[in-house]
Amino acid sequence: MLQEYDKQVMDADPASAREVRISQHTGQVTEIMSQVGLQALISLFVHIVVFILTWWALQSLKFDLLFRHPKSLQARMLYILLALAVSYPVARFFLDYVNWSMTLPQIYG
């Protein structure tokens, strides 16, 4: 039915047929970009939440025993880097697991 409409529009005015195709393509691109944007937003949210949980969990460790000056800038920077080093793989695992579980039904359908 859509092809018949395209033929009718093309016969009537070739320029308007191109505009129809461009608008259809633009709508598809907009839909894909919104999905990518939503996925990026969810990914950012998950990474921040996992970083906060990692930071909270690292609070239970006694880092005072490892450093000469536990309140120094270097000790705090190492603490932040350690929280990032632990939280990134955990967040990636969670996001990958969710992504794989969402694509798994495509095998059967």
DRENVEX-438283 format. One line per field, with one value per residue (C-alpha): residue number from 1; residue in one letter; x, z, y. Coordinates in pm, 1 decimal. Example, Ala and Ser with C-alpha at 12.3 -4.5 7.8 and 13.67 -1.06 7.14 Angstrom:
<sites>
pos: 1,2;
code: a,s;
c1: 1230.0,1367.0;
c3: 780.0,714.0;
c2: -450.0,-106.0;
</sites>
This chain:
<sites>
pos: 1,2,3,4,5,6,7,8,9,10,11,12,13,14,15,16,17,18,19,20,21,22,23,24,25,26,27,28,29,30,31,32,33,34,35,36,37,38,39,40,41,42,43,44,45,46,47,48,49,50,51,52,53,54,55,56,57,58,59,60,61,62,63,64,65,66,67,68,69,70,71,72,73,74,75,76,77,78,79,80,81,82,83,84,85,86,87,88,89,90,91,92,93,94,95,96,97,98,99,100,101,102,103,104,105,106,107,108,109;
code: m,l,q,e,y,d,k,q,v,m,d,a,d,p,a,s,a,r,e,v,r,i,s,q,h,t,g,q,v,t,e,i,m,s,q,v,g,l,q,a,l,i,s,l,f,v,h,i,v,v,f,i,l,t,w,w,a,l,q,s,l,k,f,d,l,l,f,r,h,p,k,s,l,q,a,r,m,l,y,i,l,l,a,l,a,v,s,y,p,v,a,r,f,f,l,d,y,v,n,w,s,m,t,l,p,q,i,y,g;
c1: 0.0,285.1,453.3,134.5,124.6,489.8,418.1,122.2,323.1,619.6,396.9,240.0,554.7,901.4,1028.0,754.1,825.0,1184.2,1060.6,832.0,1121.2,1350.8,1089.3,1040.0,1416.5,1447.5,1180.2,1367.5,1696.1,1526.6,1382.5,1722.0,1893.6,1637.0,1696.8,2073.2,2024.9,1809.3,2065.8,2341.5,2134.1,2070.3,2439.2,2544.2,2293.1,2410.2,2777.3,2711.1,2501.0,2762.0,3039.3,2847.7,2790.5,3159.0,3262.0,3029.0,3165.0,3525.8,3447.8,3452.6,3820.2,4091.4,4307.5,4469.6,4703.0,4827.0,4921.8,5167.7,4929.5,4577.4,4423.9,4664.2,4558.8,4750.7,4567.4,4230.5,4317.4,4415.3,4085.9,3891.5,4091.1,4034.1,3660.2,3660.0,3867.9,3621.1,3296.7,3359.1,3378.0,3083.0,2869.9,2980.6,2889.3,2543.7,2480.6,2609.0,2394.8,2083.1,2167.5,2228.3,1911.6,1711.8,1857.9,1821.8,1451.6,1551.1,1687.7,1337.2,1143.3;
c3: 0.0,84.2,-247.1,-434.7,-251.1,-339.1,-706.6,-705.4,-540.9,-772.7,-1078.9,-952.5,-833.3,-809.0,-574.3,-318.8,-336.4,-231.4,53.3,173.1,169.2,347.1,616.2,667.9,694.7,933.6,1157.4,1172.1,1252.4,1524.8,1680.0,1677.6,1827.3,2107.1,2186.4,2191.4,2412.5,2655.4,2668.6,2741.7,3018.7,3179.9,3150.1,3319.5,3597.2,3660.1,3665.1,3914.4,4142.6,4138.4,4207.1,4508.4,4637.4,4588.3,4768.8,5055.7,5069.7,5070.5,5375.0,5585.4,5506.9,5731.9,5486.5,5775.0,5823.7,5461.9,5437.5,5626.9,5596.8,5545.4,5508.8,5235.0,4881.1,4747.4,4978.0,4881.0,4510.5,4547.9,4726.4,4436.2,4177.5,4371.1,4382.9,4006.5,3939.4,4131.1,4020.7,3644.0,3592.6,3824.6,3632.6,3295.7,3413.9,3520.2,3195.9,2979.3,3166.7,3116.1,2748.6,2685.9,2866.6,2654.4,2326.8,2423.1,2321.5,1965.7,1922.3,1936.9,1764.3;
c2: 0.0,236.3,154.8,243.4,574.7,638.2,566.2,803.1,1078.5,1015.9,1039.3,1359.3,1539.1,1379.1,1651.8,1588.9,1214.6,1282.6,1499.0,1217.0,969.8,1214.8,1280.3,905.0,856.3,1151.8,999.8,669.7,844.6,1048.4,731.7,558.6,863.9,883.2,515.1,571.9,877.8,681.0,401.8,656.4,813.0,474.0,386.7,711.8,657.6,300.2,402.7,683.1,461.1,182.9,437.0,570.5,215.8,133.6,451.0,360.0,3.2,125.9,341.3,24.4,-43.6,98.8,288.4,477.0,182.6,192.4,559.7,775.2,1069.9,935.3,1284.1,1395.2,1475.8,1175.3,935.0,1081.3,1061.1,696.2,635.3,789.6,591.8,270.4,339.4,399.1,87.0,-128.6,38.7,42.5,-338.6,-391.5,-140.3,-283.2,-633.3,-517.9,-325.0,-611.0,-860.3,-648.9,-594.4,-963.7,-1065.9,-820.0,-951.0,-1317.2,-1340.2,-1242.7,-1596.1,-1738.9,-1467.7;
</sites>
